[in-house]
């Protein structure tokens, strides 16, 4: 462990990086063999052209960075949001009230010092409240676009009617999805209620009516053929674990060797969505395969690691899944997350109580879990249509 003085001198700066069209996180620091070794452990790659180490941009990567560098360097993530740093405010004509003809914010539009300060305060508040890095980024981006829609106004001078006008613009002109509109409401509410302390300003802001889309699910036969199509031991273990334990992508990538508990037939998921720990099922069949995998691959930290020894890439998992879909000619729209939906649906169809499924999935509300009753073919198949009771 480095001494305190050494740690104080080491700083790791995180920046947003666009590499061949892919969003990455750049890790910048003065040459240091220890920090380089840690970067390699978390799967970072060296870019000669950008002169930095870089990893995939996402919450799982952020979690890995902070965990790996804890006690070794101070991690400064400010530049991740302010990609180009503060920009001086350009002169603009004063606008007396919100107009639907306001220009749509673009990355080139200047961010005033007042906006920058407001966003900094919001970031600090979100970090103190221990929101996930993904939620923080989402809230800040939505709030920044909201501020930029009123370039002549100080963020604290934007009124309730302005907020409602912006909502109407998003809904009627831009025709954004309900989920995005909800993100904007959550972000703007948070700024004025929790940062500025003015709950009255957003008390009566309307939310869009909720949409309920049914999850995409594969049949047991399709999952069987999909898993059989994967020959690589590591790749098969990955897909089998997602399906057999109902894991989210980030949860799978963050798993460590010690999170597999064979004696209790459990998988420990640490800091899942909402920063909640939970346990899920460890299949007997998978345990046999995992034992073989651990003996052959010998991962040192994460359960599934990149060739360089760091966290495995979400893109790699998605590619494995897509290749398997293509190999078995499954044309229905499906993603890696479909395996989690299939896990819940198949448990329900096999008679598992919804309360247990809710716990295994880590849902806060039973209403979220109840959605699977609408896609269960066995449950629906037991219902007799009234037409079949008619003497025709």
C-alpha positions as CSV (number, residue, x, y, z in Angstrom):
1,X,0.0,0.0,0.0
2,X,1.5,3.4,-0.9
3,X,2.1,5.9,1.8
4,X,-0.2,8.8,2.3
5,X,2.1,11.4,0.8
6,X,2.5,9.3,-2.4
7,X,-1.3,8.9,-2.7
8,X,-1.8,12.6,-2.3
9,X,0.4,13.3,-5.3
10,X,-1.3,10.8,-7.7
11,X,-4.4,11.9,-9.6
12,X,-6.3,10.0,-12.2
13,X,-8.3,12.2,-14.6
14,X,-11.2,10.7,-16.4
15,X,-12.4,12.2,-19.7
16,X,-15.0,11.3,-22.4
17,X,-13.3,9.9,-25.5
18,X,-14.8,9.1,-28.9
19,X,-12.8,6.3,-30.5
20,X,-13.9,5.2,-33.9
21,X,-17.5,6.1,-33.1
22,X,-17.5,4.3,-29.8
23,X,-17.9,6.1,-26.4
24,X,-14.9,5.4,-24.2
25,X,-13.5,6.7,-20.9
26,X,-10.0,8.1,-21.1
27,X,-7.7,7.5,-18.1
28,X,-5.0,10.2,-18.0
29,X,-2.2,10.4,-15.5
30,X,1.6,11.1,-15.5
31,X,3.6,8.0,-16.2
32,X,3.4,5.7,-13.2
33,X,4.0,1.9,-13.3
34,X,1.6,1.2,-10.5
35,X,-1.3,3.1,-12.1
36,X,-0.5,1.5,-15.5
37,X,-0.7,-2.0,-13.9
38,X,-4.1,-1.2,-12.4
39,X,-5.3,0.1,-15.7
40,X,-4.3,-3.2,-17.4
41,X,-6.1,-5.1,-14.6
42,X,-9.4,-3.4,-15.3
43,X,-9.1,-4.1,-19.1
44,X,-7.9,-0.6,-20.2
45,X,-6.3,-0.4,-23.6
46,X,-3.5,2.0,-24.7
47,X,-4.2,4.5,-27.4
48,X,-1.1,5.7,-29.1
49,X,-2.9,8.5,-31.0
50,X,-4.7,9.8,-28.0
51,X,-1.8,9.1,-25.6
52,X,-4.1,7.6,-22.9
53,X,-5.5,4.4,-21.5
54,X,-9.2,3.9,-22.2
55,X,-12.1,1.6,-21.2
56,X,-15.7,1.3,-22.3
57,X,-18.0,4.1,-21.2
58,X,-20.5,2.8,-18.8
59,X,-21.5,2.4,-15.1
60,X,-19.8,-1.0,-14.8
61,X,-16.5,0.6,-16.0
62,X,-16.9,3.5,-13.6
63,X,-17.5,1.1,-10.7
64,X,-14.4,-0.9,-11.7
65,X,-12.2,2.2,-11.9
66,X,-13.2,3.6,-8.5
67,X,-12.8,0.2,-6.9
68,X,-9.4,-0.6,-8.5
69,X,-7.8,2.8,-7.8
70,X,-9.2,3.2,-4.2
71,X,-6.2,3.9,-2.0
72,X,-3.8,4.3,-4.9
73,X,-4.9,7.6,-6.6
74,X,-7.6,10.3,-6.4
75,X,-10.0,9.8,-9.3
76,X,-11.2,13.1,-10.8
77,X,-14.3,12.6,-13.1
78,X,-15.2,16.2,-13.6
79,X,-14.1,16.3,-17.3
80,X,-16.4,13.4,-18.1
81,X,-19.2,15.8,-18.1
82,X,-17.5,19.0,-19.2
83,X,-15.9,17.5,-22.3
84,X,-14.4,20.7,-23.5
85,X,-14.3,22.6,-20.2
86,X,-16.2,25.8,-19.4
87,X,-17.1,27.9,-22.4
88,X,-17.6,31.6,-22.2
89,X,-21.2,32.7,-22.8
90,X,-21.8,34.1,-26.2
91,X,-23.8,37.3,-26.5
92,X,-27.5,36.6,-27.0
93,X,-30.6,38.7,-27.4
94,X,-32.8,38.8,-24.3
95,X,-36.0,36.8,-24.7
96,X,-38.9,37.9,-22.5
97,X,-40.6,34.6,-22.3
98,X,-40.3,31.0,-23.5
99,X,-41.1,30.6,-27.2
100,X,-41.7,27.3,-29.0
101,X,-39.4,28.6,-31.8
102,X,-36.3,28.4,-29.4
103,X,-33.5,26.7,-31.2
104,X,-32.8,23.0,-30.3
105,X,-29.7,22.8,-28.1
106,X,-26.7,21.4,-29.9
107,X,-23.2,20.4,-28.6
108,X,-21.8,23.7,-30.2
109,X,-24.1,26.0,-28.1
110,X,-22.2,27.8,-25.4
111,X,-22.7,26.9,-21.8
112,X,-22.7,30.0,-19.6
113,X,-20.7,30.2,-16.4
114,X,-24.0,30.3,-14.5
115,X,-25.1,27.1,-16.1
116,X,-21.8,25.5,-15.4
117,X,-22.0,26.5,-11.8
118,X,-25.5,25.1,-11.5
119,X,-24.6,21.8,-13.1
120,X,-21.5,21.5,-10.8
121,X,-23.7,22.0,-7.7
122,X,-26.2,19.4,-9.1
123,X,-23.3,16.9,-9.7
124,X,-22.1,17.4,-6.1
125,X,-25.5,16.9,-4.7
126,X,-26.1,13.7,-6.7
127,X,-22.7,12.3,-5.7
128,X,-23.4,13.0,-2.0
129,X,-26.7,11.2,-2.4
130,X,-24.7,8.3,-3.9
131,X,-26.6,8.1,-7.2
132,X,-25.1,5.7,-9.7
133,X,-22.7,7.2,-12.3
134,X,-25.2,6.4,-15.1
135,X,-28.0,8.2,-13.3
136,X,-25.8,11.2,-12.6
137,X,-24.8,11.5,-16.3
138,X,-28.4,11.1,-17.4
139,X,-29.7,13.8,-15.0
140,X,-26.9,16.2,-15.9
141,X,-27.3,15.8,-19.6
142,X,-31.0,16.3,-19.5
143,X,-30.7,19.4,-17.2
144,X,-28.0,20.9,-19.4
145,X,-30.2,20.6,-22.5
146,X,-33.0,22.1,-20.5
147,X,-30.9,25.1,-19.5
148,X,-29.6,25.6,-23.0
149,X,-33.2,25.9,-24.2
150,X,-33.3,29.2,-22.4
151,X,-29.9,30.7,-23.3
152,X,-30.8,34.2,-22.1
153,X,-32.0,33.1,-18.7
154,X,-30.1,32.3,-15.5
155,X,-31.0,28.7,-14.5
156,X,-32.5,30.0,-11.3
157,X,-34.8,32.4,-13.2
158,X,-36.5,29.8,-15.3
159,X,-40.2,29.7,-14.2
160,X,-42.8,27.0,-13.8
161,X,-44.5,28.1,-17.1
162,X,-41.1,27.9,-18.8
163,X,-40.7,24.3,-17.7
164,X,-44.2,23.4,-18.9
165,X,-43.5,25.1,-22.2
166,X,-40.3,23.0,-22.6
167,X,-42.2,19.9,-21.8
168,X,-44.8,20.8,-24.4
169,X,-42.0,21.4,-27.0
170,X,-40.5,18.0,-26.3
171,X,-43.9,16.2,-26.5
172,X,-45.4,18.0,-29.5
173,X,-42.5,19.3,-31.6
174,X,-39.7,16.8,-31.0
175,X,-42.1,14.0,-30.2
176,X,-39.7,12.3,-27.7
177,X,-40.6,9.1,-26.0
178,X,-42.4,9.0,-22.6
179,X,-39.4,7.5,-21.0
180,X,-37.2,10.4,-22.1
181,X,-39.9,12.9,-21.0
182,X,-39.9,11.3,-17.6
183,X,-36.1,11.6,-17.4
184,X,-36.4,15.3,-18.0
185,X,-39.1,15.7,-15.4
186,X,-37.0,13.7,-12.8
187,X,-33.8,15.7,-13.6
188,X,-35.5,19.2,-13.6
189,X,-37.4,18.3,-10.4
190,X,-34.2,17.3,-8.7
191,X,-32.4,20.5,-9.6
192,X,-35.1,22.9,-8.3
193,X,-36.3,20.7,-5.4
194,X,-33.1,19.2,-4.1
195,X,-30.4,21.5,-5.3
196,X,-32.1,24.9,-5.3
197,X,-34.5,24.0,-2.5
198,X,-37.6,25.4,-4.4
199,X,-40.0,22.5,-4.4
200,X,-43.0,24.8,-5.1
201,X,-41.6,25.6,-8.6
202,X,-41.9,22.0,-9.7
203,X,-44.8,20.9,-7.5
204,X,-47.4,20.7,-10.2
205,X,-45.2,19.7,-13.2
206,X,-47.1,17.1,-15.1
207,X,-45.7,13.7,-15.8
208,X,-46.5,11.8,-19.1
209,X,-48.9,8.9,-18.8
210,X,-47.0,5.7,-18.3
211,X,-46.3,3.3,-21.2
212,X,-46.4,-0.4,-20.6
213,X,-44.4,-2.4,-23.1
214,X,-44.3,-6.2,-22.8
215,X,-40.8,-7.7,-22.4
216,X,-39.5,-9.8,-25.2
217,X,-39.1,-13.4,-24.2
218,X,-37.6,-16.5,-25.7
219,X,-39.2,-19.9,-25.3
220,X,-37.4,-22.7,-23.3
221,X,-36.8,-24.5,-26.6
222,X,-35.2,-21.3,-28.1
223,X,-33.0,-20.8,-25.0
224,X,-31.9,-24.4,-25.2
225,X,-30.9,-24.2,-28.8
226,X,-29.2,-20.8,-28.2
227,X,-27.0,-22.1,-25.4
228,X,-26.1,-25.3,-27.3
229,X,-24.9,-23.2,-30.2
230,X,-22.2,-21.7,-28.1
231,X,-19.0,-23.9,-28.2
232,X,-16.6,-21.6,-26.3
233,X,-16.6,-22.6,-22.6
234,X,-16.3,-19.1,-21.3
235,X,-19.0,-17.7,-23.6
236,X,-21.4,-20.5,-22.7
237,X,-20.8,-19.9,-19.0
238,X,-21.6,-16.2,-19.5
239,X,-24.9,-16.7,-21.3
240,X,-25.9,-19.6,-19.0
241,X,-25.3,-17.5,-15.9
242,X,-27.3,-14.5,-17.2
243,X,-30.2,-16.8,-17.9
244,X,-30.0,-19.1,-14.9
245,X,-29.7,-16.2,-12.4
246,X,-31.6,-13.5,-14.2
247,X,-28.7,-11.1,-14.2
248,X,-28.4,-7.6,-15.8
249,X,-25.4,-7.0,-18.0
250,X,-23.7,-4.7,-15.5
251,X,-24.3,-7.2,-12.7
252,X,-22.6,-10.0,-14.7
253,X,-19.6,-8.0,-15.6
254,X,-19.1,-6.8,-12.0
255,X,-19.2,-10.4,-10.6
256,X,-16.0,-11.5,-8.8
257,X,-14.9,-15.1,-8.2
258,X,-15.9,-14.9,-4.5
259,X,-19.5,-14.0,-5.6
260,X,-20.1,-17.6,-6.6
261,X,-21.2,-19.5,-3.5
262,X,-21.3,-23.2,-4.4
263,X,-22.1,-24.6,-1.0
264,X,-25.3,-22.5,-0.8
265,X,-26.0,-22.8,-4.6
266,X,-26.2,-19.0,-4.8
267,X,-24.8,-16.1,-6.8
268,X,-24.2,-12.9,-4.8
269,X,-25.0,-9.7,-6.7
270,X,-23.3,-6.7,-5.0
271,X,-24.6,-3.2,-5.7
272,X,-27.2,-4.0,-8.3
273,X,-29.6,-1.5,-9.6
274,X,-30.5,1.0,-6.9
275,X,-27.2,0.0,-5.1
276,X,-28.9,-3.1,-3.6
277,X,-27.3,-6.4,-2.8
278,X,-29.2,-9.6,-3.5
279,X,-28.7,-13.3,-4.0
280,X,-29.9,-15.4,-7.0
281,X,-29.9,-19.0,-8.1
282,X,-26.8,-21.0,-8.9
283,X,-27.8,-23.8,-11.2
284,X,-26.3,-27.3,-10.6
285,X,-25.6,-27.7,-14.3
286,X,-23.9,-24.3,-14.5
287,X,-21.8,-25.0,-11.3
288,X,-20.3,-28.1,-13.0
289,X,-19.4,-25.9,-16.1
290,X,-18.1,-23.0,-14.0
291,X,-15.8,-25.4,-12.1
292,X,-14.3,-26.5,-15.4
293,X,-14.1,-22.8,-16.6
294,X,-12.3,-21.6,-13.4
295,X,-9.8,-24.5,-13.7
296,X,-9.0,-23.7,-17.3
297,X,-9.1,-19.8,-17.3
298,X,-8.0,-19.0,-13.7
299,X,-9.5,-15.5,-13.5
300,X,-7.7,-13.5,-10.8
301,X,-10.4,-10.9,-9.8
302,X,-13.5,-10.7,-11.9
303,X,-15.3,-13.9,-12.7
304,X,-15.1,-13.1,-16.4
305,X,-12.1,-11.1,-17.5
306,X,-10.8,-9.7,-20.7
307,X,-7.6,-11.2,-22.2
308,X,-5.6,-8.4,-20.4
309,X,-7.1,-9.4,-17.1
310,X,-9.5,-6.6,-16.5
311,X,-13.3,-6.4,-16.6
312,X,-14.9,-8.2,-19.6
313,X,-16.5,-6.0,-22.2
314,X,-20.3,-5.7,-22.6
315,X,-19.8,-5.4,-26.3
316,X,-18.1,-8.8,-26.4
317,X,-21.1,-10.4,-24.5
318,X,-23.5,-8.8,-27.0
319,X,-21.5,-10.2,-29.9
320,X,-21.5,-13.7,-28.5
321,X,-25.3,-13.5,-28.1
322,X,-25.8,-12.2,-31.6
323,X,-23.6,-14.9,-33.1
324,X,-25.6,-17.5,-31.3
325,X,-28.9,-16.1,-32.4
326,X,-27.8,-16.1,-36.0
327,X,-26.4,-19.6,-35.7
328,X,-29.8,-21.1,-34.6
329,X,-31.8,-18.8,-37.0
330,X,-33.8,-17.0,-34.3
331,X,-35.1,-14.0,-36.1
332,X,-37.3,-12.6,-33.3
333,X,-35.9,-9.3,-31.8
334,X,-33.8,-10.2,-28.8
335,X,-30.9,-8.8,-26.8
336,X,-28.8,-10.2,-23.9
337,X,-31.4,-8.7,-21.5
338,X,-34.0,-11.0,-23.1
339,X,-32.4,-13.8,-21.2
340,X,-33.2,-12.1,-17.9
341,X,-36.9,-11.7,-19.1
342,X,-36.9,-15.3,-20.1
343,X,-35.6,-16.4,-16.7
344,X,-38.5,-14.6,-14.9
345,X,-41.1,-15.9,-17.3
346,X,-40.0,-19.5,-17.2
347,X,-39.9,-19.4,-13.4
348,X,-43.5,-18.1,-13.4
349,X,-44.6,-20.8,-15.9
350,X,-43.0,-23.5,-13.7
351,X,-45.0,-22.4,-10.7
352,X,-42.6,-20.1,-8.8
353,X,-44.4,-17.5,-6.6
354,X,-44.1,-14.0,-7.9
355,X,-42.8,-12.8,-4.6
356,X,-39.7,-15.0,-5.0
357,X,-39.2,-14.0,-8.6
358,X,-39.4,-10.3,-7.4
359,X,-36.6,-11.0,-4.9
360,X,-34.4,-12.9,-7.4
361,X,-34.7,-10.1,-9.9
362,X,-34.1,-7.3,-7.4
363,X,-37.4,-5.5,-8.2
364,X,-38.4,-2.9,-5.6
365,X,-42.1,-3.2,-6.5
366,X,-44.2,-6.3,-7.2
367,X,-45.9,-4.3,-10.0
368,X,-42.7,-4.5,-12.0
369,X,-42.6,-8.3,-11.7
370,X,-46.3,-8.7,-12.5
371,X,-45.6,-7.7,-16.1
372,X,-44.4,-11.3,-16.7
373,X,-47.9,-12.6,-16.1
374,X,-48.8,-10.9,-19.4
375,X,-46.2,-12.8,-21.5
376,X,-46.5,-16.3,-19.9
377,X,-48.0,-18.5,-22.6
378,X,-48.8,-21.3,-20.1
379,X,-50.8,-19.0,-17.8
380,X,-52.7,-17.6,-20.8
381,X,-53.1,-21.1,-22.3
382,X,-55.1,-22.2,-19.2
383,X,-57.8,-19.6,-19.8
384,X,-60.7,-20.8,-22.0
385,X,-62.1,-18.3,-24.5
386,X,-65.8,-17.7,-24.0
387,X,-66.3,-18.4,-27.7
388,X,-65.5,-22.1,-27.0
389,X,-68.4,-22.3,-24.6
390,X,-71.0,-21.4,-27.2
391,X,-73.1,-24.1,-28.9
392,X,-72.5,-23.0,-32.5
